[in-house]
Amino acid sequence: MINVAYCLDKNYQQHFGASILSLLLNFKGDARQLRVFVVADEVDKDFAARIDHLSALFQATIQLTVLNSSEIEFFENLPEARLIQFSKAIYYRLHLASILPNEVDKVLYIDCDTIILDSIHELFKIDLQNYVVAGVPDIVSRRHCRRLGTKQYINSGVMLMNLSLWREKKIADQCYDWLNTNPDLARLGDQCAINAVNDGAIKILESKWNGYVAPQWKLSRNPVNPSILHFITGDKPWHAWYSRDLGDYYWRYLGVSPWKGATPIPPSRLFMQHWLAKKLVRIWNMFSHARRRSDLNENN
Protein backbone atom coordinates (compact mmCIF):
# COMPACT_ATOMS: atom_id res chain seq x y z
CA MET A 1 0.00 0.00 0.00
CA ILE A 2 1.29 3.47 -0.94
CA ASN A 3 0.33 6.05 1.67
CA VAL A 4 0.03 9.76 0.90
CA ALA A 5 -1.08 12.62 3.16
CA TYR A 6 -2.34 16.15 2.59
CA CYS A 7 -3.00 18.71 5.34
CA LEU A 8 -5.13 21.76 4.64
CA ASP A 9 -7.48 24.43 5.89
CA LYS A 10 -10.72 25.47 4.19
CA ASN A 11 -8.92 28.08 2.06
CA TYR A 12 -6.91 25.41 0.26
CA GLN A 13 -9.65 22.93 -0.65
CA GLN A 14 -9.72 23.97 -4.31
CA HIS A 15 -5.93 23.82 -4.63
CA PHE A 16 -5.87 20.43 -2.96
CA GLY A 17 -8.33 19.39 -5.69
CA ALA A 18 -5.86 20.25 -8.46
CA SER A 19 -2.99 18.51 -6.67
CA ILE A 20 -4.79 15.27 -5.88
CA LEU A 21 -6.15 15.09 -9.45
CA SER A 22 -2.60 15.30 -10.76
CA LEU A 23 -1.57 12.59 -8.29
CA LEU A 24 -4.39 10.27 -9.30
CA LEU A 25 -4.14 10.80 -13.06
CA ASN A 26 -0.38 10.16 -13.10
CA PHE A 27 -0.43 7.20 -10.74
CA LYS A 28 0.70 4.07 -12.55
CA GLY A 29 -0.73 0.68 -11.76
CA ASP A 30 -3.66 -0.33 -9.59
CA ALA A 31 -5.07 2.74 -7.83
CA ARG A 32 -6.54 0.42 -5.21
CA GLN A 33 -2.98 0.27 -3.85
CA LEU A 34 -3.10 4.02 -3.19
CA ARG A 35 -4.35 5.38 0.12
CA VAL A 36 -4.63 9.15 0.55
CA PHE A 37 -5.16 10.68 3.99
CA VAL A 38 -6.68 14.16 4.01
CA VAL A 39 -6.32 16.07 7.29
CA ALA A 40 -8.42 19.23 7.56
CA ASP A 41 -9.65 21.64 10.20
CA GLU A 42 -13.05 22.25 8.65
CA VAL A 43 -15.10 20.25 6.17
CA ASP A 44 -18.56 20.76 4.70
CA LYS A 45 -20.81 18.25 2.94
CA ASP A 46 -19.82 19.54 -0.48
CA PHE A 47 -16.10 18.93 0.11
CA ALA A 48 -16.76 15.46 1.54
CA ALA A 49 -18.95 14.61 -1.48
CA ARG A 50 -16.18 15.61 -3.88
CA ILE A 51 -13.75 13.41 -1.99
CA ASP A 52 -16.16 10.48 -2.24
CA HIS A 53 -16.58 11.12 -5.97
CA LEU A 54 -12.81 10.99 -6.56
CA SER A 55 -12.45 7.86 -4.47
CA ALA A 56 -15.16 6.06 -6.44
CA LEU A 57 -13.93 7.32 -9.81
CA PHE A 58 -10.31 6.23 -9.35
CA GLN A 59 -10.98 3.32 -6.95
CA ALA A 60 -8.40 4.75 -4.57
CA THR A 61 -8.90 5.01 -0.81
CA ILE A 62 -9.25 8.66 0.21
CA GLN A 63 -9.72 8.98 3.95
CA LEU A 64 -10.86 12.28 5.44
CA THR A 65 -9.87 13.24 9.01
CA VAL A 66 -11.28 16.38 10.62
CA LEU A 67 -9.37 17.81 13.57
CA ASN A 68 -11.36 18.45 16.73
CA SER A 69 -11.54 21.83 18.46
CA SER A 70 -8.91 21.00 21.08
CA GLU A 71 -6.40 19.93 18.43
CA ILE A 72 -7.01 23.11 16.44
CA GLU A 73 -6.60 25.23 19.58
CA PHE A 74 -3.29 23.49 20.30
CA PHE A 75 -1.90 24.36 16.87
CA GLU A 76 -3.09 27.95 17.18
CA ASN A 77 -0.87 28.36 20.24
CA LEU A 78 2.29 27.45 18.32
CA PRO A 79 4.58 30.26 17.04
CA GLU A 80 3.49 32.13 13.92
CA ALA A 81 5.50 31.41 10.77
CA ARG A 82 7.06 34.62 9.49
CA LEU A 83 5.75 34.35 5.92
CA ILE A 84 2.21 35.53 5.30
CA GLN A 85 1.27 32.65 2.95
CA PHE A 86 1.56 30.11 5.76
CA SER A 87 -1.46 29.17 7.84
CA LYS A 88 -1.63 27.10 11.00
CA ALA A 89 -2.28 24.09 8.75
CA ILE A 90 1.48 23.78 8.25
CA TYR A 91 1.65 22.29 11.74
CA TYR A 92 -0.87 19.52 11.08
CA ARG A 93 1.75 17.37 9.35
CA LEU A 94 3.70 17.16 12.62
CA HIS A 95 0.68 15.30 13.97
CA LEU A 96 0.49 12.65 11.23
CA ALA A 97 2.13 9.91 13.28
CA SER A 98 -0.71 10.06 15.80
CA ILE A 99 -3.53 10.81 13.32
CA LEU A 100 -2.77 7.98 10.90
CA PRO A 101 -3.34 4.33 11.86
CA ASN A 102 -0.44 2.69 13.72
CA GLU A 103 0.09 0.19 10.90
CA VAL A 104 1.06 3.06 8.59
CA ASP A 105 4.83 3.12 9.07
CA LYS A 106 5.68 5.38 6.11
CA VAL A 107 3.81 8.19 4.40
CA LEU A 108 4.50 10.67 1.64
CA TYR A 109 3.37 14.11 2.72
CA ILE A 110 2.56 16.58 -0.12
CA ASP A 111 1.63 20.26 0.10
CA CYS A 112 -1.54 21.43 -1.64
CA ASP A 113 0.35 23.98 -3.78
CA THR A 114 1.92 21.18 -5.83
CA ILE A 115 1.22 19.45 -9.12
CA ILE A 116 2.43 15.87 -9.55
CA LEU A 117 3.66 15.12 -13.07
CA ASP A 118 4.88 11.55 -12.59
CA SER A 119 3.89 8.45 -10.66
CA ILE A 120 5.06 8.49 -7.05
CA HIS A 121 5.93 4.78 -7.01
CA GLU A 122 9.67 5.39 -7.32
CA LEU A 123 9.64 7.97 -4.55
CA PHE A 124 7.65 5.87 -2.10
CA LYS A 125 9.96 2.87 -2.61
CA ILE A 126 12.95 4.77 -1.21
CA ASP A 127 14.25 2.97 1.88
CA LEU A 128 14.45 5.36 4.80
CA GLN A 129 16.32 2.86 7.01
CA ASN A 130 17.24 4.90 10.11
CA TYR A 131 16.27 8.23 8.59
CA VAL A 132 13.34 10.01 10.22
CA VAL A 133 12.43 12.01 7.13
CA ALA A 134 13.55 12.54 3.53
CA GLY A 135 13.23 15.66 1.41
CA VAL A 136 14.81 18.03 -1.10
CA PRO A 137 17.13 20.81 0.16
CA ASP A 138 15.34 24.13 0.43
CA ILE A 139 16.06 26.77 -2.20
CA VAL A 140 18.09 28.72 0.40
CA SER A 141 19.15 25.75 2.52
CA ARG A 142 22.68 27.05 3.16
CA ARG A 143 21.31 30.23 4.70
CA HIS A 144 19.00 28.26 6.99
CA CYS A 145 21.79 25.84 7.94
CA ARG A 146 23.96 28.75 9.07
CA ARG A 147 21.04 30.29 10.95
CA LEU A 148 20.04 27.07 12.76
CA GLY A 149 23.48 25.44 12.98
CA THR A 150 22.35 22.33 11.09
CA LYS A 151 24.10 20.22 8.48
CA GLN A 152 21.05 19.98 6.21
CA TYR A 153 17.84 21.89 5.67
CA ILE A 154 15.03 20.46 3.55
CA ASN A 155 11.80 21.95 2.29
CA SER A 156 8.88 20.35 4.14
CA GLY A 157 6.42 20.72 1.23
CA VAL A 158 7.23 17.20 0.00
CA MET A 159 8.47 14.77 2.64
CA LEU A 160 8.80 11.02 2.91
CA MET A 161 8.19 10.38 6.60
CA ASN A 162 9.28 7.36 8.64
CA LEU A 163 6.29 7.25 10.97
CA SER A 164 7.68 4.31 12.93
CA LEU A 165 10.60 6.48 14.06
CA TRP A 166 8.34 9.50 14.52
CA ARG A 167 6.38 7.49 17.05
CA GLU A 168 9.38 5.76 18.67
CA LYS A 169 11.41 8.94 19.09
CA LYS A 170 8.36 11.14 19.77
CA ILE A 171 9.48 13.52 17.04
CA ALA A 172 6.29 15.59 17.18
CA ASP A 173 6.81 16.32 20.90
CA GLN A 174 10.43 17.25 20.21
CA CYS A 175 9.31 19.61 17.45
CA TYR A 176 6.69 21.23 19.71
CA ASP A 177 9.30 21.70 22.45
CA TRP A 178 11.73 23.23 19.98
CA LEU A 179 9.09 25.60 18.61
CA ASN A 180 8.09 26.81 22.07
CA THR A 181 11.73 27.17 23.15
CA ASN A 182 12.96 28.83 19.94
CA PRO A 183 10.09 30.99 18.62
CA ASP A 184 12.52 33.52 17.13
CA LEU A 185 14.24 30.81 15.06
CA ALA A 186 10.98 29.31 13.77
CA ARG A 187 10.82 31.63 10.76
CA LEU A 188 9.20 28.94 8.61
CA GLY A 189 7.25 27.28 11.39
CA ASP A 190 7.33 23.50 11.45
CA GLN A 191 9.90 23.36 8.64
CA CYS A 192 12.55 24.86 10.91
CA ALA A 193 11.56 22.54 13.75
CA ILE A 194 11.73 19.41 11.58
CA ASN A 195 15.21 20.31 10.37
CA ALA A 196 16.54 21.32 13.78
CA VAL A 197 15.20 18.30 15.65
CA ASN A 198 16.16 15.72 12.99
CA ASP A 199 19.58 17.06 12.03
CA GLY A 200 21.72 14.07 11.00
CA ALA A 201 18.64 11.87 10.43
CA ILE A 202 17.45 13.46 7.19
CA LYS A 203 17.82 11.70 3.84
CA ILE A 204 18.28 13.94 0.79
CA LEU A 205 16.05 13.30 -2.23
CA GLU A 206 16.64 14.12 -5.89
CA SER A 207 15.56 17.67 -6.74
CA LYS A 208 12.98 16.38 -9.24
CA TRP A 209 10.77 15.36 -6.31
CA ASN A 210 10.29 18.99 -5.26
CA GLY A 211 10.75 21.25 -8.28
CA TYR A 212 10.50 24.82 -7.01
CA VAL A 213 8.66 27.38 -9.15
CA ALA A 214 8.45 31.11 -8.33
CA PRO A 215 7.02 33.88 -10.54
CA GLN A 216 9.98 36.19 -9.96
CA TRP A 217 12.51 33.76 -11.41
CA LYS A 218 13.80 33.85 -14.96
CA LEU A 219 12.92 30.95 -17.26
CA SER A 220 16.47 29.63 -16.89
CA ARG A 221 15.62 28.68 -13.30
CA ASN A 222 12.80 26.32 -14.25
CA PRO A 223 13.15 22.92 -12.53
CA VAL A 224 14.75 20.31 -14.78
CA ASN A 225 12.48 17.35 -15.59
CA PRO A 226 10.43 17.73 -12.40
CA SER A 227 8.25 14.93 -11.13
CA ILE A 228 6.56 17.30 -8.70
CA LEU A 229 6.07 21.04 -9.24
CA HIS A 230 5.95 23.10 -6.04
CA PHE A 231 4.68 26.67 -6.37
CA ILE A 232 6.60 28.37 -3.58
CA THR A 233 6.29 31.99 -2.35
CA GLY A 234 3.01 33.78 -1.64
CA ASP A 235 2.15 34.24 -5.33
CA LYS A 236 0.37 31.17 -6.67
CA PRO A 237 -1.01 30.00 -10.05
CA TRP A 238 -4.56 30.76 -8.91
CA HIS A 239 -3.69 34.48 -8.74
CA ALA A 240 -4.58 36.45 -11.89
CA TRP A 241 -1.17 38.15 -11.93
CA TYR A 242 0.82 34.89 -11.79
CA SER A 243 3.17 35.01 -14.76
CA ARG A 244 4.94 31.65 -14.94
CA ASP A 245 3.88 29.31 -17.76
CA LEU A 246 4.32 26.33 -15.43
CA GLY A 247 1.33 27.67 -13.53
CA ASP A 248 -0.84 26.44 -16.43
CA TYR A 249 -0.45 22.93 -15.05
CA TYR A 250 -2.54 23.97 -12.06
CA TRP A 251 -5.44 25.08 -14.25
CA ARG A 252 -5.10 22.01 -16.48
CA TYR A 253 -5.67 19.61 -13.59
CA LEU A 254 -8.17 21.81 -11.78
CA GLY A 255 -10.22 21.91 -14.98
CA VAL A 256 -10.83 18.15 -14.88
CA SER A 257 -11.45 18.02 -11.14
CA PRO A 258 -14.66 18.40 -9.13
CA TRP A 259 -13.47 21.99 -8.51
CA LYS A 260 -13.52 22.96 -12.19
CA GLY A 261 -15.02 26.32 -13.13
CA ALA A 262 -12.99 28.36 -10.65
CA THR A 263 -11.59 31.70 -11.81
CA PRO A 264 -8.29 33.40 -10.91
CA ILE A 265 -8.22 35.66 -7.85
CA PRO A 266 -8.08 39.30 -9.06
CA PRO A 267 -5.37 41.70 -7.80
CA SER A 268 -6.16 43.69 -4.68
CA ARG A 269 -2.95 45.72 -4.36
CA LEU A 270 -1.01 48.00 -6.66
CA PHE A 271 2.00 45.73 -7.16
CA MET A 272 -0.35 42.87 -8.07
CA GLN A 273 -2.04 45.06 -10.66
CA HIS A 274 1.39 45.97 -12.03
CA TRP A 275 2.34 42.29 -12.40
CA LEU A 276 -0.98 41.53 -14.07
CA ALA A 277 -0.44 44.40 -16.53
CA LYS A 278 3.03 43.07 -17.38
CA LYS A 279 1.58 39.58 -17.85
CA LEU A 280 -1.11 40.87 -20.23
CA VAL A 281 1.47 42.86 -22.22
CA ARG A 282 3.63 39.75 -22.54
CA ILE A 283 0.67 37.69 -23.75
CA TRP A 284 -0.29 40.38 -26.24
CA ASN A 285 3.28 40.59 -27.57
CA MET A 286 3.37 36.81 -28.00
CA PHE A 287 0.04 36.91 -29.84
CA SER A 288 1.17 39.79 -32.07
CA HIS A 289 4.42 38.02 -32.91
CA ALA A 290 2.59 34.82 -33.83
CA ARG A 291 0.12 36.83 -35.94
CA ARG A 292 2.96 38.55 -37.86
CA ARG A 293 4.66 35.23 -38.54
CA SER A 294 1.39 33.79 -39.83
CA ASP A 295 0.88 36.76 -42.13
CA LEU A 296 4.43 36.44 -43.48
CA ASN A 297 3.94 32.74 -44.18
CA GLU A 298 0.71 33.46 -46.06
CA ASN A 299 2.38 36.16 -48.17
CA ASN A 300 5.25 33.88 -49.08
N, C-alpha and C positions, 0 to 999 in steps of 0.2 A: 504494500500500500504506500502510495506517495502522498505525504501530508503537506498541505500548504495552509498558511494563515494570513488573513488580512485583519487589521484593526482600524476602526474608523469612527468618526462622529457623523451626525446627520448631514453636515455640510459636504461630506465627501461621498455620499451614496452614489451619485451619478458617475463620479470619476472611478469609483470602485467598479461600476458596471462596465466601463470601457476596458479596465485592466483585466477583470476576470473573463470577459469575452475573448480577449487576446490570448489569455492562458488556455482557455478551453478549446478555441479553434486551432491552436498550434500544438496541442497535446497529441503526441503520437501514441498509437496503441489503444488499448481498452480503457475508456474513460471511467469504467467502473473501478479501476485501480487508483483513481484520484479522489482524495478526500480534502475538501476545502473548509477550513474553519473560519467563520466570520464573527469577529468580536466587535460589538457596537455598544454605544451608551444609550441609544434611543432608536426604536424601530416601530414603524407603523405597519398597518395591514398591507398597504400597497408595496412597501419594500419587501416584506416577507413573501408576498405573492410572486414578485419578480424572481426572488431567490428560488422558490419552488418551481417556477417555470423553467429556469435554467437547469436545475437539477434533473427535471424530467426530460428536457430536450436533449441533454448531453449524457444522461445516465451516470452522472458523477454525483458523489455525495457532497452536498453543501450544507454544512451544519451551522446554524445561527445561534450565537450566545449573546444575550443581553446582560450587561453589567447591572448589578443592583445599586441602590442609592448609596449604600455605605461604601461600596467599592469606588464609585464615582467620586464621592466626597474625599476618600483617601488620596486619589490621584490629584484632586484639585489642591491639596495641601503641599504637593511637591513643588520644587522651585520652578519658576517660569523659564522656559527657553528664551534666549535673547532675540531670536528671529521671529518676526511677526507672523510668518506663514505656518508656524507650528501651533497646534492645539494640544490640549491635555491628552488627546488620543495617542500621542507618541509614547506615552508611558504604558499603554495597555499591553504592548508586546513584552514588557518585563514580566508580566503576569501570566504568560502563556503556559509555563510549566505547571501552574496550578489550575488553570482554566481547562486545558486539554486533558483528555483521559490519560491515566497513568501508563497505559500500554503504548502511548505515542512517545517514542524515545527520540525522535528526530523530526523537525519540522522546518519547512522553508517559509520564512516570513517575507512578505512582499508589500511595499508601500502601495497606496492607491494611485499615486501619481506616476505610475509605470505602465509601459506597454510591453508585453512579452511577444517576441518575434520568433521564438524557437521553442521546441519542446524542452521541458525542464528535466527530463529523464537524466541526462548526463550530469546536471548539477546535483540532483538529489542523491545520485549514486556515490558522490564523493565521501570517502571514509573520514570521519572526524577524529577517530581514535580517541586521544586524550584531549582534543581541542574542545573548548566550551562552545565556540562560535566560529563561523567562517564568513568572510566578507571581502569586498574590494576596498583597497585604500581610498580614503576620502580625497577629493580633488585638492585639498590643502592639508594633507595628512602630516607633512613635515612640520608645518606651523603648529598643529595641534599636539604633535608629539613633544615639541619643545615646551609648549605651554603646560602640558600635563606631566611631562617627564616619563612618557611611555616609549616603548620601542616601535609600536605599531598603532595605527589609528584608522579604523575602517568606517565606512558609511553604513549606517544601520538600516537604510532603506531596503536592502536586500540582504538577508542573513540566513545562513543555514545554521540552525540551532540544535545543539546536543542537549535535549531536554533531560536526559538521564543525569548528566552532570549538573545541569541547572538545579535539579531537585536535590542531588546528593550534596552539592557544595552550597546550596541555598544562595544561589547567585542573585536572585531577585532581592533578598534581604540585604545582601552586601551592596547592591546598587542603590537601594533606598537609603542605607546608612551613609553611603558616599555622597549622595545627593544632598542629604540634610546636613552633612558635615562640611561640604564644599560647594555651597550654593553659588559662590562667585566664579567657580571654575566650570559650572554646568552650563556653559554658553549654548550648547546644543542639546540640553536636556538629557534624556536617557542615553543618547549616543556617546556623550562624554563619560557617563557612568559605566557603560558597557566596556568601553576601551580601558578605562582606568582600573576597573575591578579585575578584568580578564587579561591584563597585560602578560604576555608570555604564553597565553593559552588560546591565541587567535590564529586561525589558519587563513592564509591569503588566497583569494580566488582570482581567476583570470578576469581581466577588466571587462570582457564581453558580458559578464553576468551582472554588470551594473554600469551601463553606458550613460554617462552624464551628459545632459543636454541643457544649455542655458541660452536664452535669447540674446544675451549680450556678446556671445562668442562669435568669432568669425567662422566661416564654413570649414576652414582648415582644422578646426578643433572638434569636428564631428566625431563621435565614437566610431572605431573601426570594426566593422562586422559585428555589431552588437546583437546579443541574444535577448537582452532586456534593455529597453530605453527607460531612463529615469529623468524626469523633468524637474531638475532641482531649481532652487531659488523661488522667490515668491510669485514670479510671473509664470503662468501655466498656459498650456494650449487652449484651455477653455476661456481665456481672456481674449477679447477682440483685438487687442494690440499685439498679441504674441506673433513674432515675426520669423520663427524658425520653421523651415519646411518639414522637419521631422515631427512637428506638432500635428501634421495632417494625419499621422497614424492614430492619434487619439480620436479624431472625428470619424475616421474610417471604421474603427471598432465600435465606437459609441453608436454609430448609425445602424448597426445590425444587432444592437442590444435592446433589451426592454426599456432602455432609457433614451431611445432614439427620438429625434424631434427637438432636442435641446438646442438653444442658440447661445452664441458667445456672450460673455458678460461684457457690457459696454464700459468704456473708461469713465472713471469718476473724478480723476485728478488731471491736472494739466500735463504732467509728464507722460501719463498714459495716452492722452489725446495726441501728444506729439509723436509717440511711437506708432500709434495707429495711423496718423497721417503719413509717416515715413513708409509704413507697410503698404498703404494704398498707392503711394507714388511708385514704389518698387513694382507692385503688381501691374500698374498701368504702363510702366516702362517696358516690362516684359511682354505685355500684350501688344504694345505698339511695335516693338522690335519684331515679334512674330508676324504681325500684320504686314510690316514692310518687306520681310523676307518672302512672304506668300505672294505679295504683289510683284516682286522682282521675278520670282519663279514663273508667274503667269505671263509676264511680259517677255520672258526669254523663251 
